[in-house]
Amino acid sequence: MNDKLLLHTRTVGPWGANAFALICPRTSESVLIDPGGDPDQLAEMLADSKPTAILVTHSHPDHIGALPRMQQRLKVPVMAHRGDPTRPAQIAADRWLADCERVEIGRHWLSVRHTPGHCADQVCFLLGDSRRAIVGDTIFEGGPGKTWSSSDFRTTLVTLSEKILSWHDDTICHPGHGPSFRLGDLRGAIESFVRTDHGEFFGDATWGMQ
């Protein structure tokens, strides 16, 4: 029997965000990640499992559009990062997550990584039983997540250099939009991107931009 966490994905909501269900194959306990829309599709991913929590990579509307309905439907705690402690939290969480904290899923666990830049409360979830990561809008195959100020973009560069590039090349990243990818296939492009002087840039970025 394959004892790794089962990973189910659906593209949901008007912005085409990826939602995920992780299920422990031995206990059938599960978590839902990023309920962006389409509650019936989200429920299908969790079919025959025992949901224990809803996790949020970040609080942008395309990732939490169905959160109130799924809270009501599943009656499980919501877990998210608070973000900037000097500002009001963007969602009401039952458990605030911290960098490097663990979240149990049956006999397995996730490790939380705070990866700000795209937004202050952005996190990634590393699957403790394999080299897989749910990365939200931190990083995509074509570039990092969009930023809205030069300060946020500089934070993204720090996140990439100090956190993302510390992961193993074989890490399979599952982003908040679009296809999954192997980190090692992008390592050279990311390293070059981080070394480049981008001045006061912010906005949509691609790995090859100069």
trRosetta pair geometry for C-beta under 8 A, 3 or more apart (Angstrom, degrees):
i j d omega theta_ij theta_ji phi_ij phi_ji
1 25 6.7 -178 165 130 111 136
2 25 6.6 111 90 -14 72 171
3 25 6.2 -142 -133 56 38 122
3 26 6.7 14 -138 -39 88 112
3 107 7.8 -51 -178 88 107 130
3 129 7.4 -126 114 -167 84 146
4 25 7.5 51 66 -4 37 125
4 108 7.8 81 -159 -100 42 147
4 127 7.9 56 -170 153 98 135
4 129 5.1 176 -128 119 74 127
4 130 5.4 34 -139 -36 129 130
5 22 4.9 -1 173 -168 127 100
5 23 6.7 141 -166 62 72 38
5 24 6.3 -42 -110 -89 76 51
5 25 7.5 -169 -119 -17 26 85
5 105 6.4 50 -113 94 124 139
5 108 5.0 -157 -63 110 104 169
5 127 5.7 -131 39 -152 136 125
5 129 5.9 143 -8 43 91 129
5 130 7.4 -132 33 16 91 114
6 21 7.9 -8 106 110 91 88
6 22 7.0 149 75 -157 55 46
6 23 4.2 -20 58 60 109 97
6 24 7.9 -129 16 -42 87 6
6 25 5.8 108 -30 -66 106 91
7 20 6.4 -29 -161 -160 86 107
7 21 7.5 152 -155 79 39 54
7 22 5.9 -10 -99 -102 67 73
7 127 7.8 -71 -69 -78 123 152
7 132 6.9 -119 -52 159 155 158
7 174 7.4 -153 179 -57 141 164
8 20 6.9 143 78 -159 54 54
8 21 4.4 -5 57 54 106 101
8 22 8.0 -162 24 -70 73 31
8 23 7.3 34 -4 -5 108 112
8 45 4.3 172 109 -151 134 97
9 18 5.7 -20 -162 -163 107 104
9 19 7.1 148 -154 78 55 48
9 20 5.6 -19 -99 -101 71 73
9 45 7.8 99 -39 -119 6 134
9 174 6.9 -138 -91 -162 134 130
10 18 7.4 149 79 -152 36 55
10 19 5.2 -16 63 59 87 98
10 38 7.2 -119 135 89 133 133
10 41 4.8 170 171 156 160 118
10 42 6.9 -138 53 -80 141 51
10 44 7.6 93 -64 70 148 108
10 45 5.8 -120 -15 -57 119 126
11 16 5.3 -4 180 -159 113 72
11 17 7.0 156 -154 76 63 27
11 18 5.8 -37 -97 -92 66 60
11 19 7.7 161 -102 15 17 77
12 16 7.9 136 59 -135 23 27
12 17 6.1 -40 65 68 71 79
12 18 7.8 103 18 -129 78 16
12 19 5.0 4 15 -4 127 122
12 35 7.7 -37 86 -165 153 46
12 36 4.9 148 88 72 102 96
12 37 4.4 -177 149 66 97 80
12 38 4.1 -133 -146 34 107 117
12 41 5.6 -176 -96 79 114 138
12 42 6.8 14 -82 -56 164 91
12 65 8.0 -158 125 58 105 120
12 66 7.3 -48 144 -3 140 135
13 16 7.0 -125 78 -33 77 18
13 17 5.2 7 49 27 127 101
13 36 4.0 -86 -14 133 143 101
13 37 2.8 138 -81 6 78 132
13 38 6.4 -123 -49 -5 52 92
13 62 5.7 153 117 -155 147 69
13 65 5.0 123 -116 36 129 148
13 66 7.4 -135 -74 -20 105 102
14 37 6.7 131 -6 -67 62 168
14 62 7.6 -108 66 -117 72 91
14 65 7.9 143 18 -100 87 169
15 36 7.2 -101 57 176 99 134
15 61 8.0 108 -3 97 142 87
15 62 3.8 -55 58 -123 144 129
15 177 7.6 -72 140 -96 91 125
16 177 6.1 75 108 -136 92 99
17 34 6.4 -125 148 156 120 122
17 36 3.7 143 71 -74 132 174
17 37 7.3 115 44 11 107 98
17 62 4.4 150 -49 151 132 97
17 63 5.5 -153 -172 -84 155 61
17 65 8.0 148 32 7 138 115
17 176 5.7 -29 -151 172 89 86
17 177 6.0 -62 -114 -78 51 82
18 34 6.9 50 95 91 59 142
18 36 7.9 80 58 4 21 138
18 174 6.8 -140 131 164 152 92
18 175 6.8 107 26 97 140 52
18 176 5.6 -166 41 -161 94 30
18 177 6.3 -169 -9 -83 94 28
18 178 7.7 -79 -34 38 123 36
19 32 7.1 -5 178 -174 107 89
19 33 6.7 164 -165 85 60 61
19 34 5.0 -149 -113 93 65 85
19 35 5.9 59 -129 -103 131 37
19 36 5.6 -144 -61 16 104 91
19 41 7.6 118 57 111 136 107
19 42 5.8 -59 136 -102 156 94
19 45 7.2 -158 113 -1 105 162
20 32 7.5 153 86 -161 53 45
20 33 4.1 -8 62 57 99 112
20 34 6.5 56 17 38 83 101
20 45 7.7 -173 179 174 23 154
20 134 5.7 -118 26 -114 164 133
20 174 6.7 86 -83 128 139 142
21 30 5.7 4 -176 -176 97 124
21 31 7.3 172 -150 84 55 43
21 32 5.6 -22 -101 -103 78 64
21 33 7.3 -171 -78 17 29 80
21 42 7.7 140 -59 -163 111 64
21 45 3.8 162 -7 143 138 114
21 46 5.3 -155 -129 -72 143 69
21 49 7.3 154 172 37 126 158
22 30 6.3 163 85 -152 49 70
22 31 5.3 0 53 51 98 89
22 33 7.0 47 -8 -15 101 117
22 105 5.7 -31 115 -151 114 169
22 108 7.9 -117 157 93 118 134
22 110 7.5 105 74 -58 171 121
22 127 7.4 -171 -130 -107 140 111
23 28 6.6 -16 -172 -150 104 43
23 29 7.4 164 -150 86 58 36
23 30 4.3 -20 -99 -96 75 103
23 46 7.7 158 -77 -130 113 55
23 49 4.8 -104 -121 -108 119 142
23 105 7.7 -141 -133 167 14 123
24 27 4.6 10 100 45 129 92
24 28 6.6 -61 74 -4 81 11
24 29 4.9 18 27 54 121 82
24 30 7.1 -143 11 -71 71 53
24 105 5.2 175 -47 135 105 85
24 106 2.6 -94 26 38 173 148
24 107 5.7 129 -158 29 132 73
24 108 5.4 -176 -103 16 98 106
25 28 7.7 24 -153 -73 19 51
26 106 6.2 153 65 162 86 135
26 107 5.5 8 56 10 133 131
27 50 7.4 -78 138 43 84 125
27 106 3.5 178 44 -134 127 115
27 107 6.2 145 -14 -15 117 87
28 48 6.9 -92 -150 140 124 72
28 49 5.0 -164 177 -133 80 60
28 50 5.2 82 113 3 93 96
28 106 7.3 129 42 -85 27 138
29 49 7.0 79 -168 -179 8 95
29 50 5.0 -46 -101 75 53 101
29 51 7.9 106 -164 -119 58 10
29 52 5.2 14 -168 -23 105 127
29 105 5.7 -177 108 -175 105 61
29 106 3.9 168 43 -59 113 89
30 46 5.5 168 103 -135 152 88
30 49 3.8 45 -18 148 135 141
30 50 6.4 143 14 63 84 44
30 51 5.2 -47 76 -94 94 54
30 52 6.8 152 64 9 40 82
30 105 6.9 30 -126 -158 22 110
31 51 7.0 104 -105 -149 29 73
31 52 6.2 -51 -78 60 76 84
31 53 4.8 -13 -121 68 101 88
31 54 7.1 162 -169 -98 78 22
31 55 5.5 36 163 -8 126 110
31 103 7.1 46 -73 140 164 129
31 105 5.5 -92 -10 -101 110 117
31 110 7.8 -77 44 -9 155 137
32 35 5.8 33 144 -61 124 104
32 42 6.2 53 -147 -175 134 109
32 45 7.3 114 -114 88 92 123
32 46 6.2 -43 -72 -66 106 127
32 51 6.3 -4 -19 -133 102 121
32 53 7.6 -156 34 102 68 50
32 54 4.9 -22 70 -115 100 75
32 55 7.1 175 87 26 46 70
32 70 6.4 -119 100 175 159 145
32 74 7.1 -149 6 -54 136 166
33 54 7.7 161 -86 -166 30 56
33 55 4.6 -21 -105 72 79 100
33 56 7.5 169 -156 -84 61 25
33 57 6.8 58 179 -36 103 92
33 125 6.9 -112 -118 19 145 150
33 134 5.7 -15 148 179 163 164
34 55 7.6 -28 -27 96 60 71
34 56 6.3 107 -84 -131 57 54
34 57 5.5 -11 -68 8 114 101
34 63 4.4 -63 -147 -161 98 92
34 64 7.4 -86 -146 -65 56 56
34 134 7.9 -165 -6 174 120 127
34 136 7.1 164 -74 -107 136 82
34 176 6.5 -159 -140 -126 164 93
35 39 7.5 34 -172 -102 116 67
35 42 5.4 35 -129 -118 96 156
35 54 6.2 -35 -13 -153 123 124
35 63 7.8 77 54 164 36 52
35 64 6.7 46 69 -134 75 41
35 65 7.3 -128 121 60 69 60
35 66 4.3 -101 150 78 100 96
35 67 5.2 139 71 -79 113 55
35 69 7.9 -148 148 65 136 86
35 70 4.5 -93 -148 0 169 154
36 62 5.3 6 -147 160 122 53
36 63 5.0 -50 -85 -119 97 25
36 64 6.8 -4 -102 -11 52 19
36 65 5.0 42 -180 24 49 103
36 66 6.4 36 92 12 18 95
37 62 7.9 -44 -21 -156 110 54
37 65 4.4 -1 -69 84 80 132
37 66 5.1 147 -109 -33 21 109
38 41 4.1 12 135 24 118 118
38 42 6.4 141 99 -20 73 87
38 66 6.7 -85 43 -54 36 149
39 42 5.4 -56 -147 37 37 114
39 43 6.2 38 156 -21 70 103
39 66 4.9 179 -69 -161 80 133
39 69 4.9 -81 -80 118 141 132
39 70 6.0 -168 -124 -68 97 81
39 73 6.5 141 -169 -24 126 158
40 43 5.6 -51 -147 35 33 112
40 44 6.6 40 151 -25 63 101
41 44 5.5 -48 -151 28 35 116
41 45 7.0 39 151 -21 63 98
42 45 5.9 -51 -160 27 35 112
42 46 6.9 17 150 -5 64 109
42 66 6.3 -175 -12 104 150 150
42 70 6.0 -58 116 -96 152 127
43 46 5.8 -68 -153 46 37 104
43 47 7.0 71 146 -63 66 76
43 73 6.9 -87 -83 153 115 147
44 47 5.6 -12 -158 -31 40 115
46 49 5.1 -104 -171 53 66 113
46 51 5.4 1 -159 -62 140 110
46 74 7.7 -32 134 -101 172 122
51 54 7.8 19 -179 -59 122 73
51 74 4.7 -58 97 -154 150 124
51 76 5.2 -120 130 -27 101 153
52 76 5.8 148 165 -147 18 134
52 105 7.1 175 47 -123 131 64
53 76 5.2 -140 -89 150 27 120
53 77 5.4 -26 -119 71 85 81
53 78 7.4 141 -169 -103 77 21
53 79 5.5 10 180 -3 128 116
53 95 7.9 -42 -136 34 128 129
53 103 7.0 -114 70 -172 160 123
54 67 6.8 140 146 -138 149 82
54 70 5.9 120 -98 117 145 122
54 71 6.7 -90 13 -80 151 71
54 74 6.8 132 -48 65 109 147
54 76 6.1 131 -16 87 81 105
54 77 7.4 -154 31 102 74 40
54 78 4.9 -25 71 -108 103 70
54 79 7.1 167 83 22 49 71
55 78 7.9 157 -87 -161 24 55
55 79 5.0 -25 -106 70 70 101
55 80 7.2 146 -162 -76 52 61
55 103 6.8 77 -89 160 132 175
55 110 7.7 -2 -96 65 168 161
55 125 6.7 50 145 -64 152 148
56 59 6.4 49 152 -79 137 61
56 63 6.5 114 -155 133 87 113
56 64 6.0 17 -128 -84 127 108
56 67 7.2 8 -85 -102 124 132
56 78 6.8 22 -16 -175 114 98
56 79 7.1 -179 18 86 77 50
56 80 4.0 -11 57 -95 112 110
56 91 6.6 32 52 48 173 161
56 93 7.5 -123 28 -94 125 112
57 63 6.2 -94 51 -168 93 152
57 122 6.5 11 154 -150 81 64
57 123 5.7 -140 -151 65 56 69
57 124 7.0 29 -139 -93 106 38
57 125 7.3 -105 -95 -12 89 98
57 134 6.5 -130 -79 134 122 102
57 135 7.5 68 -144 132 143 21
57 136 2.9 -179 153 -80 143 123
57 137 7.2 138 119 7 128 70
57 138 7.9 -112 176 -21 122 96
57 176 6.3 -140 69 -79 151 116
58 63 6.1 78 69 56 68 157
58 80 7.9 119 -111 -156 22 109
58 81 7.7 -26 -99 46 62 107
58 118 6.9 -95 -60 98 176 113
58 119 5.1 119 -168 61 135 125
58 121 5.3 137 -134 91 75 85
58 122 4.3 -14 -77 -96 128 65
58 123 7.0 163 -61 17 75 63
58 136 5.4 104 -1 -173 102 147
58 137 6.4 -72 35 30 139 104
58 176 8.0 -48 34 -78 105 153
59 63 7.3 -139 -137 72 9 112
59 64 6.0 -9 -149 -13 53 146
59 80 6.8 73 -67 -175 95 149
59 83 7.4 -64 7 -42 126 137
59 89 8.0 162 -69 173 160 71
59 90 3.7 126 126 95 160 132
59 91 4.9 -160 -122 -20 118 108
59 119 7.1 -128 44 128 80 152
59 121 5.5 33 -3 70 105 141
60 63 5.3 71 67 16 80 105
60 64 7.3 149 77 10 36 97
60 119 6.5 180 -49 -24 101 155
60 137 7.2 13 20 2 144 147
61 64 6.4 -85 -134 55 30 83
61 65 5.8 59 171 -74 72 85
62 65 6.5 -4 -131 -30 24 114
62 176 7.8 100 106 160 111 119
63 136 7.1 14 -112 -140 155 96
63 137 7.8 -116 -50 -21 137 110
63 176 6.2 -47 -88 -149 118 127
64 67 4.2 -11 -171 -25 83 130
64 91 6.3 -127 -146 -89 163 139
66 69 5.0 -59 -168 50 75 112
66 70 5.4 71 132 -24 93 106
67 70 6.0 -63 -140 42 28 104
67 71 6.1 34 160 -24 66 105
67 78 7.0 55 -167 -116 113 137
67 91 7.0 -48 138 -142 167 134
68 71 5.7 -52 -148 32 30 115
68 72 6.5 25 156 -15 63 107
69 72 5.8 -57 -151 38 32 110
69 73 6.0 28 152 -19 67 112
70 73 5.3 -54 -137 42 36 112
70 74 5.6 10 170 0 72 113
71 74 6.7 -67 -130 49 18 90
71 75 7.4 74 169 -83 52 32
71 76 7.6 -125 -133 53 55 59
71 78 6.3 -33 -97 -51 113 116
72 75 7.3 10 -170 -63 22 71
77 93 7.9 57 171 -180 88 68
77 94 3.6 -112 -151 75 97 146
77 95 5.7 54 154 -6 134 104
78 91 7.1 -104 142 140 143 123
78 92 7.2 83 65 99 140 62
78 93 4.9 -121 106 -130 95 61
78 94 5.2 116 45 7 64 91
78 95 7.6 -178 90 30 44 72
79 93 6.1 76 -127 -163 22 116
79 94 6.9 -55 -69 62 59 82
79 95 4.6 -19 -107 72 88 102
79 96 7.8 174 -153 -93 65 12
79 97 5.5 74 171 -47 98 111
79 103 6.5 135 120 -110 167 136
80 91 5.8 51 41 68 164 125
80 93 4.4 -139 36 -85 94 137
80 96 7.0 -37 78 -122 59 55
80 97 6.4 -130 126 13 12 106
80 121 6.5 25 161 170 103 126
80 123 7.7 177 -160 15 56 127
81 96 6.9 70 -139 -168 30 76
81 97 5.1 -65 -76 68 66 93
81 98 7.6 120 -120 -88 88 26
81 112 7.4 152 -69 -178 105 129
81 114 5.9 130 -128 -110 153 95
81 121 4.5 169 87 -163 94 76
81 122 7.4 -35 52 58 139 15
81 123 4.8 138 -22 -39 131 121
82 85 6.2 47 116 -89 129 69
82 89 5.3 -75 -148 -99 75 110
82 93 7.5 -119 -81 32 68 135
82 96 4.8 11 -46 -147 101 127
82 121 6.5 -134 103 -113 18 107
83 87 7.0 -51 109 68 112 107
83 89 6.7 142 34 -122 106 65
83 90 6.7 49 4 -2 151 104
83 116 7.7 117 -138 -104 69 114
83 119 7.0 -43 -121 144 124 90
83 120 3.7 83 -165 106 95 102
83 121 3.1 -56 -67 -62 100 90
84 87 4.4 39 91 23 114 108
84 120 4.3 -27 -32 173 88 163
84 121 7.7 -85 -2 -51 62 79
87 120 7.6 99 46 58 129 161
89 92 7.2 115 102 -87 124 39
89 93 7.0 -102 170 8 149 98
89 96 8.0 -105 -106 -101 145 116
89 121 7.7 88 -144 -87 76 145
90 121 6.5 -134 23 7 119 152
93 96 5.6 117 89 -77 135 62
93 97 8.0 -96 173 -8 157 79
97 101 5.4 -155 -162 60 77 137
97 103 7.3 -35 -112 -57 123 115
97 112 4.8 -166 169 -123 124 164
97 123 6.4 -3 96 -72 134 171
98 101 4.6 99 60 -34 75 122
98 112 6.8 115 79 87 35 138
98 114 7.5 -44 -176 -42 40 122
99 112 6.4 -135 -127 110 25 95
99 113 6.4 36 -143 -142 79 37
99 114 4.0 -69 -80 4 98 109
100 111 6.5 -17 -146 -172 44 100
100 112 6.6 -55 12 70 10 77
100 113 7.2 51 -65 -94 52 58
101 111 7.6 157 81 -153 34 54
101 112 4.6 4 57 32 81 125
102 109 4.8 -1 -171 178 110 132
102 110 6.8 149 -156 75 59 47
102 111 5.9 -31 -98 -97 70 61
102 112 7.4 -146 -76 -1 21 86
102 128 7.4 27 -134 -59 107 142
103 109 6.3 153 76 -160 43 75
103 110 4.6 -9 55 54 99 100
103 112 6.7 83 -17 -46 103 100
103 125 7.4 -42 36 -135 127 117
104 108 7.5 139 -161 85 56 41
104 109 5.1 -38 -104 -99 50 90
105 108 4.9 -25 72 76 92 91
105 109 6.4 164 19 -94 75 31
105 110 6.7 57 -12 -18 115 93
108 127 7.5 -7 169 -167 125 85
108 128 6.1 169 -175 60 78 104
108 129 5.1 -55 -133 -27 115 127
109 128 4.4 20 74 10 80 148
109 129 8.0 124 41 -32 58 85
110 125 4.4 -12 -175 -171 132 105
110 126 6.5 142 -165 68 69 45
110 127 6.1 -40 -107 -101 76 45
110 128 6.3 -142 -93 -18 22 94
110 134 8.0 -22 -141 25 134 114
111 125 7.2 142 67 -160 43 54
111 126 4.4 -20 59 60 99 104
111 128 5.9 109 -24 -74 95 92
112 123 5.5 -23 -165 -172 91 136
112 124 7.8 140 -162 76 45 48
112 125 6.4 -25 -101 -103 54 68
113 123 6.2 145 75 -164 48 76
113 124 4.5 -15 62 60 107 94
113 125 7.5 -168 20 -78 82 22
113 126 6.2 65 -18 -19 117 105
113 163 5.9 138 177 -169 124 128
114 122 7.5 105 -166 87 57 59
114 123 5.5 -44 -102 -102 46 86
115 122 5.2 -72 80 117 76 102
115 123 6.2 120 19 -130 83 29
115 124 5.1 41 -6 -12 137 101
115 135 7.5 -27 55 -157 164 79
115 136 7.7 165 65 53 122 118
115 138 4.4 8 120 -115 140 136
115 159 4.8 97 -162 -162 73 128
115 163 5.7 -151 -105 98 91 155
115 164 7.1 72 -133 -55 129 94
116 119 7.0 -93 -143 100 73 33
116 120 5.2 8 -131 -134 121 39
116 121 7.6 55 -100 -17 91 14
116 122 5.5 141 -103 45 40 98
116 152 7.9 -108 154 -144 90 77
116 155 5.3 -50 112 158 97 130
116 156 7.9 -109 118 -74 54 53
116 159 6.2 -164 62 -69 49 131
117 122 6.8 -62 41 48 66 146
117 138 7.1 86 50 -136 114 70
117 144 6.8 -45 123 167 141 131
117 145 6.6 128 100 62 99 105
117 147 6.2 -66 164 -89 76 114
117 152 5.8 115 -166 174 47 75
117 153 7.1 65 -164 -119 95 22
117 155 4.4 -168 -95 104 70 90
117 156 3.0 112 -165 -79 139 70
117 157 7.7 147 -120 2 134 43
117 158 7.7 -180 -76 51 113 80
117 159 4.8 -108 -27 11 128 140
117 160 7.9 34 -50 -27 168 85
118 122 5.1 86 60 -64 100 155
118 136 7.6 -166 64 122 149 109
118 137 4.7 179 172 108 167 105
118 138 6.2 -129 1 -95 128 40
118 144 7.2 -151 -61 157 98 89
118 145 3.1 -11 -88 106 129 139
118 146 6.4 72 -133 60 88 51
118 147 6.4 -108 -106 -80 41 67
118 152 7.5 102 -89 171 9 118
118 156 6.8 83 -41 -93 60 112
119 122 5.1 123 61 -39 75 99
119 137 7.7 54 7 71 99 122
119 145 8.0 -70 -6 128 74 144
119 152 7.9 -4 -90 -145 31 130
122 136 5.7 -170 -155 98 91 147
122 137 6.6 -95 -125 63 127 83
122 138 5.7 145 159 -74 129 87
122 145 7.3 -167 -120 43 158 162
123 136 6.9 93 71 -6 44 144
124 133 5.5 12 172 178 118 112
124 134 6.4 169 -162 86 65 55
124 135 4.6 -6 -118 -118 112 57
124 136 6.3 -129 -89 15 62 97
124 138 5.6 -47 -60 3 109 154
124 163 8.0 151 27 149 131 128
125 133 6.7 162 82 -158 47 63
125 134 4.4 6 52 50 101 105
126 132 7.6 142 -158 85 53 48
126 133 5.0 -24 -101 -103 62 92
126 167 7.6 -163 -106 -116 126 121
126 171 7.9 -54 -128 -137 98 124
127 130 5.2 -5 102 54 120 81
127 131 7.9 -28 64 39 96 1
127 132 4.4 9 26 68 130 96
127 133 6.9 -140 2 -78 79 40
127 134 7.7 88 -43 -13 91 86
131 167 7.9 131 -156 175 95 102
131 168 5.5 -73 -131 71 131 128
131 170 4.8 54 111 105 160 92
131 171 4.7 -115 174 -95 95 54
131 172 6.5 101 114 6 80 75
132 171 7.0 159 -94 -160 17 67
132 172 5.0 -20 -112 63 72 97
132 174 6.9 23 -178 -12 95 111
133 167 7.0 -40 -36 -138 150 158
133 171 5.5 18 -4 180 116 115
133 172 7.2 170 25 82 70 48
133 173 5.2 -21 70 -111 103 64
133 174 6.8 -175 90 23 49 77
134 174 5.2 -33 -108 72 57 107
135 138 4.7 -102 173 48 92 111
135 139 5.4 -51 157 46 144 88
135 173 4.8 3 -13 -164 139 102
135 174 6.5 152 13 66 82 47
135 175 5.2 -37 71 -98 104 61
135 176 7.3 -109 91 -23 65 77
136 145 7.7 -11 119 -68 85 144
136 175 7.0 -31 91 -156 15 57
136 176 4.6 23 -166 -50 41 117
137 140 7.6 -13 -148 -47 56 100
137 145 3.8 89 147 -111 88 132
137 146 7.5 -40 169 25 126 74
137 175 7.0 75 -99 -172 37 95
137 176 4.5 -45 -57 32 71 141
137 177 7.2 32 -99 5 87 98
138 144 7.0 -53 160 -151 47 82
138 145 5.8 -59 -114 -14 10 121
138 159 6.8 -124 -155 144 106 138
138 164 7.0 173 145 -77 123 124
138 175 7.7 -136 50 -124 69 88
139 143 8.0 -134 -151 126 60 28
139 144 5.6 -40 -104 -114 64 63
139 145 7.0 -74 -56 -24 28 82
139 160 7.3 119 -86 -104 119 92
139 164 5.9 106 -44 -125 150 150
139 173 6.3 -44 88 179 112 156
139 175 6.6 -120 88 -98 55 114
139 190 7.9 0 -140 -106 131 130
140 143 5.9 5 61 57 99 50
140 144 7.3 158 21 -115 78 11
140 145 7.1 114 -17 -70 99 59
140 175 4.9 77 -103 -136 68 169
140 177 6.8 -22 -106 70 127 86
140 178 5.8 63 -152 53 112 140
141 175 7.4 -122 -20 -3 73 143
141 178 6.3 -120 15 132 108 135
141 179 6.4 14 -27 70 142 88
141 181 4.4 136 -95 -42 96 150
141 186 7.1 -151 -146 -73 51 134
142 178 7.9 -70 4 166 103 174
142 206 5.5 -46 161 -130 90 89
142 207 6.7 -141 177 -2 40 96
143 193 7.8 164 -133 -125 78 155
143 204 7.3 87 92 175 148 68
143 205 4.7 -171 178 102 132 69
143 206 4.2 -102 -62 -114 133 35
143 207 5.3 -150 -91 -34 70 65
143 209 7.8 33 -111 0 133 111
144 147 7.8 14 112 -31 113 102
144 156 5.1 112 151 -179 154 130
144 160 6.4 -80 -86 -67 133 125
144 193 7.8 164 -18 144 109 149
144 205 5.6 8 48 69 89 120
145 156 7.1 -152 57 -117 80 127
146 203 6.3 -34 -152 179 88 36
146 204 5.1 -28 -104 -83 97 64
146 205 7.6 160 -106 8 47 75
147 150 8.0 100 124 -94 130 18
147 152 4.0 175 -160 106 110 111
147 153 4.3 175 76 -69 162 73
147 155 7.9 153 -123 52 133 94
147 156 5.8 -110 -62 -24 132 136
147 202 4.5 -98 100 -157 104 93
147 203 6.6 -46 63 -15 70 17
147 205 7.6 18 13 -13 100 115
148 152 5.8 41 47 31 63 155
148 202 6.3 10 123 153 6 132
148 203 7.8 74 -97 -85 35 48
149 152 4.6 98 56 5 81 100
149 153 7.1 -143 96 -5 45 85
149 202 5.3 -154 120 -98 8 171
150 153 5.4 -51 -148 36 38 115
150 154 6.5 41 152 -20 67 100
150 199 8.0 -73 -133 123 128 60
150 200 4.3 -47 -102 -165 150 69
150 201 6.6 113 -114 64 87 29
150 202 4.9 -119 -71 -37 46 112
151 154 5.8 -52 -151 34 32 110
151 155 6.6 36 148 -20 63 103
152 155 5.4 -51 -152 34 36 116
152 156 6.6 45 147 -24 65 99
152 202 6.2 75 62 -133 96 127
153 156 5.4 -45 -153 28 37 117
153 157 6.9 41 148 -20 64 98
153 198 6.9 -112 148 102 133 140
153 201 5.8 -152 164 97 170 74
153 202 4.3 -141 -33 -100 125 77
153 203 8.0 -7 -77 14 128 47
153 205 7.5 117 -135 -41 111 139
154 157 5.6 -46 -154 29 38 115
154 158 6.8 39 148 -17 64 101
155 158 5.7 -53 -153 36 37 112
155 159 6.4 40 149 -21 67 105
156 159 5.5 -54 -147 36 33 114
156 160 6.3 34 155 -20 66 104
157 160 5.8 -53 -148 35 30 111
157 161 6.3 18 160 -10 65 111
157 194 5.5 134 -156 -134 87 77
157 198 7.8 -166 -69 22 134 129
158 161 6.1 -62 -142 43 28 102
158 162 5.6 -4 173 7 68 119
159 162 6.8 -67 -125 50 17 90
159 163 5.3 -34 -168 34 59 122
159 164 6.5 54 140 -14 75 102
160 163 7.3 -48 -88 54 7 79
160 164 4.9 -36 -137 40 48 125
160 165 6.2 56 158 -23 63 101
160 190 5.9 -152 -176 -174 120 109
160 193 7.3 -61 148 93 163 113
160 194 5.4 -155 102 -82 123 117
161 164 7.8 24 -14 47 15 86
161 165 5.7 -15 -141 22 31 133
161 194 4.8 131 -71 -158 102 148
162 165 7.6 57 1 45 10 97
162 166 6.9 -3 162 -27 36 120
163 166 6.0 -68 -157 23 22 113
163 167 7.8 25 153 -29 57 95
164 167 6.2 -47 -171 9 41 112
164 183 7.4 -165 174 -140 88 126
164 190 7.0 -111 109 -174 125 153
165 187 7.0 106 -131 -139 86 86
165 190 6.3 -173 -81 117 103 130
165 191 6.8 101 -120 -79 139 82
165 194 7.5 -53 -38 -21 145 158
167 171 4.5 -13 151 -16 124 157
167 183 5.7 1 94 112 116 178
168 171 5.2 128 68 -35 76 91
168 183 7.3 115 92 60 46 132
168 184 7.8 -35 143 -54 57 106
169 182 7.2 32 159 162 68 100
169 183 5.9 -148 -149 86 35 91
169 184 2.8 51 -171 -79 96 119
169 187 6.3 -48 -113 -41 92 139
170 182 6.6 -38 -142 -153 37 107
170 183 7.5 -6 53 43 11 95
170 184 6.3 7 -57 -14 39 127
171 182 7.3 132 76 -156 45 58
171 183 4.4 21 65 1 97 129
171 184 7.8 130 34 -24 70 80
172 180 5.6 29 173 166 96 124
172 181 7.4 173 -152 88 62 24
172 182 5.9 -37 -98 -95 65 62
172 183 7.7 -129 -79 -14 18 81
173 180 6.2 172 84 -156 49 75
173 181 5.6 -16 56 62 98 74
173 182 7.6 150 12 -112 83 12
173 183 5.8 96 -27 -65 114 86
174 180 4.7 -27 -97 -101 64 107
175 178 5.8 2 74 63 124 90
175 179 7.9 42 35 80 105 28
175 180 7.1 172 8 -101 74 50
175 181 7.8 13 -15 16 111 97
181 185 6.3 -110 174 60 99 125
181 186 6.6 59 135 -27 132 122
182 185 4.6 86 77 -4 94 108
182 186 7.8 165 92 0 57 86
183 186 6.1 -77 -163 45 41 99
183 187 6.5 63 145 -62 75 87
184 187 5.3 -19 -144 -19 42 119
186 189 5.2 -67 -165 49 67 111
186 190 5.4 65 138 -27 93 106
186 207 6.7 -127 -159 -98 101 158
187 190 5.9 -61 -146 38 28 108
187 191 6.2 27 159 -19 66 108
188 191 5.8 -55 -146 36 29 110
188 192 6.4 26 156 -16 63 107
189 192 5.9 -56 -149 39 30 110
189 193 6.2 35 151 -24 64 108
189 207 3.9 33 159 165 119 137
189 208 6.8 -49 -148 -65 112 68
190 193 5.4 -53 -147 35 32 116
190 194 6.3 31 156 -19 66 105
190 207 6.5 -62 -72 -129 51 114
191 194 5.9 -54 -147 35 30 110
191 195 6.5 25 155 -16 63 109
192 195 5.8 -60 -148 38 31 109
192 196 6.5 40 154 -35 65 104
192 207 7.6 77 69 173 102 87
193 196 5.9 -51 -152 19 29 115
193 205 7.7 107 -159 154 126 125
193 207 5.2 -88 -59 -147 133 63
193 209 7.7 57 -122 50 95 76
196 209 8.0 169 109 96 163 68
196 210 6.5 -131 -149 -136 141 52
198 201 4.1 -75 159 27 104 129
198 205 7.9 -15 -135 -120 150 132
198 209 7.9 57 -116 107 107 110
201 205 7.2 90 143 -90 129 113
205 209 6.0 -117 -159 29 75 140
206 209 5.0 111 60 -28 81 100
